Amino acid sequence: MGDKGSKDKAGREEKKKAKHSLKEKRKLKQEKKNNINVTTI
């Protein structure tokens, strides 16, 4: 019973990698925001 947790960990899938890093995400968000402001003027 005590080793149930370690067996559980072995069966888990690896976490999916993010398409963009946090830095890239922030940059894209800013660019999108800026494009909206430019087109509405």
LUMVEXPA-38106 format. One record per residue (C-alpha): residue in one letter; x, y, z; residue number from 1. Coordinates in nm, 2 decimals, always signed. Layout:
REM LUMVEXPA-38106
{a {X Y Z} NUM}
...
***
This chain:
REM LUMVEXPA-38106
{m {+0.00 +0.00 +0.00} 1}
{g {+0.28 +0.24 +0.08} 2}
{d {+0.43 +0.23 -0.27} 3}
{k {+0.10 +0.30 -0.45} 4}
{g {+0.19 +0.67 -0.51} 5}
{s {+0.53 +0.60 -0.68} 6}
{k {+0.36 +0.35 -0.92} 7}
{d {+0.11 +0.62 -1.00} 8}
{k {+0.38 +0.87 -1.09} 9}
{a {+0.54 +0.63 -1.33} 10}
{g {+0.22 +0.59 -1.53} 11}
{r {+0.15 +0.96 -1.58} 12}
{e {+0.20 +1.13 -1.91} 13}
{e {+0.45 +1.41 -1.94} 14}
{k {+0.31 +1.76 -1.92} 15}
{k {+0.25 +1.91 -2.26} 16}
{k {+0.49 +2.18 -2.35} 17}
{a {+0.34 +2.53 -2.40} 18}
{k {+0.34 +2.67 -2.75} 19}
{h {+0.48 +2.99 -2.63} 20}
{s {+0.69 +3.09 -2.33} 21}
{l {+0.55 +3.34 -2.08} 22}
{k {+0.77 +3.61 -2.24} 23}
{e {+0.64 +3.53 -2.59} 24}
{k {+0.28 +3.52 -2.47} 25}
{r {+0.31 +3.86 -2.31} 26}
{k {+0.46 +4.01 -2.63} 27}
{l {+0.19 +3.86 -2.85} 28}
{k {-0.08 +4.00 -2.62} 29}
{q {+0.07 +4.35 -2.63} 30}
{e {+0.10 +4.33 -3.01} 31}
{k {-0.26 +4.22 -3.04} 32}
{k {-0.37 +4.50 -2.81} 33}
{n {-0.17 +4.76 -3.01} 34}
{n {-0.32 +4.64 -3.34} 35}
{i {-0.67 +4.68 -3.21} 36}
{n {-0.60 +5.04 -3.10} 37}
{v {-0.45 +5.13 -3.43} 38}
{t {-0.74 +4.99 -3.64} 39}
{t {-1.01 +5.16 -3.44} 40}
{i {-0.86 +5.51 -3.48} 41}
***
